[in-house]
Amino acid sequence: MQLTTFIQSGAPRLGLVDGDAVIDLNAAVPTVPADLRQALLAGIDLHAAGEQALASPAPRLPMAGLTLAPIVPEPGKIICLGLNYFDHAKEGGRDKPDYPWFFLRGASSLIAHGADGILPKVSERFDYEAELALVIGRRVPRHVSQDAAPDYVFGYACFNDMSVRDYQKRTPQWTIGKNFDGTGGFGPVLVTADALPRAAVGLKIEGRLNGEVMQQANTADMIWGVAETIALLSEVMTLEPGDVIIMGTPAGVGQARKPPVWMRAGDTFEVEIEGIGTLSNPIRAEA
């Protein structure tokens, strides 16, 4: 099953993807909240709701005509991993970390598929990062085992963890360079976990700048995979429905190239993940 979030009358709506069309889930099944996080928090069986929607006479909206929103417009938490591919750690001059380099993103940084990534006026060192995102579907118990951890993932999506590198390096913690407005591309669809290999292992991931392949890897190349990442986080915090985890980027980022390659106004960056889809964001300069 594939879901998306789109804008209607100025508000986000949860949609079921049906081929090239989208069904407003709340319109088809009124017991389903119009927000993915709220639906997950309420314990709604979205697979059953999706079956109801497909059998209903609810209007099919052409997806090409919709303005999308981030898959989860306001996650409870957005937890990101840095240096989670061996080749990316190496290109940054580092050995394999002993523990994941976790950092947080804020919801105000998120943008949808098709929305503009914003090149900030205070920097020209604007970089791309093709990444796998996951959405937690059920409350994760503390100290969950790696074997059980993937069972708590509702689904997976594409993410572009756009980074303002000079601000990122102004402090030992990366938060400031990872939270500029308009720098977290998230979408266009979420594919439920049952439709993909367990823990999303073995998926090809590719990042393209203006059509040129800049990053190419496989989710099997992660240092800490989905299962281990969730287990490690559960040692520390409660993961809740609608929380988002961003799983890190492979080698090929702009700052590691010689000479460096920075995104400019007029560029377009795409993230494609096997079995999930393609996220595309044009880049424009901050007004």
C-alpha positions in Angstrom: 0.0 0.0 0.0 1.1 3.5 -0.8 0.0 6.7 1.0 0.6 10.3 0.3 -0.2 13.6 2.0 -1.7 16.4 -0.1 -3.0 19.9 0.4 -6.7 20.7 0.1 -8.4 23.9 1.2 -5.1 24.9 2.8 -4.8 21.8 5.0 -3.0 18.5 4.7 -5.1 15.4 3.8 -4.0 11.8 4.0 -4.4 10.0 0.7 -4.3 6.5 -0.6 -2.5 6.1 -3.9 -4.5 4.2 -6.5 -2.5 4.0 -9.6 -2.1 7.5 -10.9 -4.9 8.8 -8.6 -5.3 9.5 -4.9 -8.3 8.8 -2.7 -8.9 11.1 0.3 -9.0 8.5 3.0 -11.0 10.6 5.4 -13.6 11.4 2.8 -13.9 7.7 1.9 -13.7 6.4 5.5 -14.6 9.2 7.9 -13.2 7.4 11.0 -9.7 7.9 9.6 -8.1 11.2 10.7 -6.9 13.3 7.8 -3.3 13.3 9.2 -1.1 10.3 9.1 0.4 10.8 12.6 -3.0 11.2 14.2 -4.2 8.1 12.4 -1.3 6.1 13.7 -1.7 7.5 17.2 -5.4 6.5 17.2 -4.4 3.0 16.3 -6.4 3.0 13.0 -6.0 -0.1 10.9 -4.9 1.8 7.8 -4.6 -1.3 5.6 -8.3 -2.1 6.3 -9.2 1.5 5.8 -7.4 1.4 2.5 -9.4 -1.6 1.3 -12.6 0.2 2.3 -11.5 3.3 0.3 -10.7 1.2 -2.8 -14.1 -0.3 -2.7 -15.9 3.0 -2.1 -17.2 5.5 -4.7 -15.0 8.2 -3.3 -13.6 10.5 -6.0 -10.2 9.6 -7.5 -8.0 12.7 -7.6 -5.3 12.8 -10.3 -2.0 12.8 -8.4 -0.3 14.9 -11.1 -2.7 17.8 -10.2 -2.2 17.7 -6.5 0.0 19.9 -4.3 1.7 17.5 -1.9 2.8 18.0 1.7 5.5 16.2 3.6 4.4 12.6 4.3 4.1 13.4 8.0 3.6 17.1 8.2 4.4 17.4 11.9 6.2 14.4 13.3 6.6 14.1 17.0 10.3 13.5 16.5 12.6 13.5 13.5 15.8 11.6 14.4 18.6 11.6 11.8 21.8 9.5 11.5 25.1 10.9 10.2 27.9 8.8 8.8 25.8 5.7 8.4 27.4 4.4 5.3 31.0 3.1 5.3 32.0 5.0 2.1 30.4 8.2 3.3 32.3 8.1 6.6 35.5 7.4 4.6 35.0 10.3 2.2 34.7 12.6 5.2 38.0 11.4 6.6 36.6 9.3 9.4 36.7 5.7 10.4 33.5 3.8 11.2 31.9 5.5 14.2 31.6 3.5 17.4 28.0 4.7 17.9 25.6 6.3 15.5 25.9 10.1 15.1 22.3 11.0 16.0 20.9 14.5 15.5 17.4 16.0 15.4 15.5 17.9 12.7 12.5 20.2 13.3 9.2 19.9 11.5 9.6 23.5 10.2 12.5 22.3 8.0 10.3 19.8 6.0 9.1 20.3 2.5 7.1 18.1 0.1 8.0 16.5 -3.2 8.0 19.2 -5.8 8.5 22.0 -3.4 11.5 24.3 -3.6 14.5 23.6 -1.5 15.7 27.0 -0.3 19.3 28.1 -0.9 19.8 30.4 2.1 21.1 33.9 1.5 23.7 33.4 4.3 25.5 30.5 2.6 26.5 29.1 -0.8 27.6 25.7 0.7 24.2 24.0 0.1 24.6 20.2 -0.2 22.3 17.2 -1.0 22.0 13.9 0.8 19.8 11.1 -0.6 18.4 9.1 2.3 15.8 6.4 3.4 13.2 7.6 5.9 11.0 5.4 8.0 7.8 6.2 10.0 7.1 4.5 13.3 3.7 2.9 13.3 3.3 1.7 16.9 4.8 2.7 20.2 8.1 1.0 20.5 8.8 -0.6 24.0 12.0 0.4 25.7 14.9 -2.0 25.0 13.2 -3.7 22.0 15.2 -6.5 20.4 16.7 -6.1 16.9 14.6 -9.1 15.8 11.3 -7.4 16.8 12.3 -3.8 15.9 11.2 -3.8 12.3 7.7 -4.8 13.3 7.2 -1.3 14.6 7.9 0.4 11.3 4.7 1.5 9.4 6.4 2.4 6.2 9.3 3.9 4.2 9.8 7.0 2.1 12.5 9.1 0.3 14.2 12.0 2.0 16.7 14.6 1.0 18.6 15.8 4.1 19.8 19.1 2.5 22.7 20.5 4.5 24.1 24.0 4.9 27.7 22.8 5.4 29.4 26.0 6.7 26.8 26.3 9.4 26.9 22.6 10.2 30.6 23.0 10.9 30.3 26.0 13.1 29.6 23.8 16.1 30.5 20.2 17.1 26.8 19.4 17.0 25.2 19.5 13.5 21.7 20.8 14.4 22.2 24.3 13.2 23.2 23.3 9.6 20.4 20.7 9.3 17.4 22.9 10.3 17.2 25.7 7.8 13.7 26.2 6.5 13.0 24.4 3.3 15.8 21.8 3.5 14.1 18.5 4.3 12.5 17.0 1.2 10.1 14.2 2.3 7.9 12.1 -0.1 6.2 11.8 -2.5 4.8 8.6 -1.1 5.1 6.3 1.9 5.3 2.6 1.0 4.0 0.4 3.9 6.6 -2.0 5.4 4.7 -5.1 4.2 5.4 -4.2 0.6 9.2 -4.1 1.0 11.9 -6.4 2.3 12.0 -6.7 6.1 13.8 -3.6 7.5 14.1 -2.3 4.0 17.3 -4.2 3.4 18.8 -4.5 -0.1 17.2 -1.5 -1.8 19.1 0.5 -4.3 19.3 4.2 -3.5 20.4 6.9 -5.9 20.8 10.7 -5.7 20.9 12.8 -9.0 21.8 16.4 -9.4 20.2 17.8 -12.7 20.0 14.2 -13.9 23.6 13.3 -13.2 24.1 10.4 -10.7 26.0 11.7 -7.7 25.2 9.0 -5.1 24.6 5.3 -5.7 24.5 2.7 -3.0 22.3 0.0 -1.4 20.5 0.1 2.0 22.4 -3.1 2.8 25.6 -0.9 2.9 24.4 0.9 6.1 26.6 0.6 9.1 23.5 0.5 11.4 20.5 -0.8 9.7 16.9 -0.1 10.5 16.6 -2.9 13.1 19.7 -2.0 15.0 19.0 1.7 14.9 15.5 1.3 16.4 16.9 -1.0 19.1 19.6 1.5 20.0 17.2 4.4 20.2 14.9 2.3 22.4 17.6 2.1 25.0 17.2 5.9 25.3 13.7 7.1 24.4 10.2 6.1 23.7 9.5 6.0 19.9 5.9 6.9 19.2 3.6 6.5 16.2 4.4 9.2 13.6 8.0 9.6 14.7 10.4 9.7 11.7 13.9 8.3 11.5 16.2 9.4 8.6 18.8 6.7 8.0 21.8 8.6 6.7 23.4 9.1 3.2 26.0 7.2 1.1 29.1 8.6 -0.4 29.1 11.2 -3.2 27.9 14.3 -1.3 29.0 17.7 -2.7 31.3 18.8 0.0 33.6 15.7 -0.4 34.1 16.2 -4.2 37.2 18.0 -5.6 36.2 20.7 -6.3 33.1 20.7 -4.1 29.7 20.7 -5.8 27.1 22.9 -4.2 23.5 23.1 -5.2 22.6 26.4 -6.9 19.3 28.2 -7.7 17.8 26.5 -10.8 19.2 23.0 -9.9 17.0 20.0 -9.2 17.9 17.1 -7.0 16.2 13.7 -7.1 16.3 10.8 -4.6 15.2 7.5 -6.0 14.9 4.3 -3.8 14.0 1.0 -5.3 10.5 -0.1 -4.5 9.6 3.3 -3.1 9.8 6.0 -5.7 11.5 9.2 -6.6 11.5 12.5 -4.6 12.3 15.6 -6.6 13.0 19.1 -5.4 14.0 22.2 -7.4 16.3 24.6 -5.7 15.7 28.4 -5.5 17.4 31.2 -3.7 15.9 32.6 -0.6 14.0 35.8 -1.3 
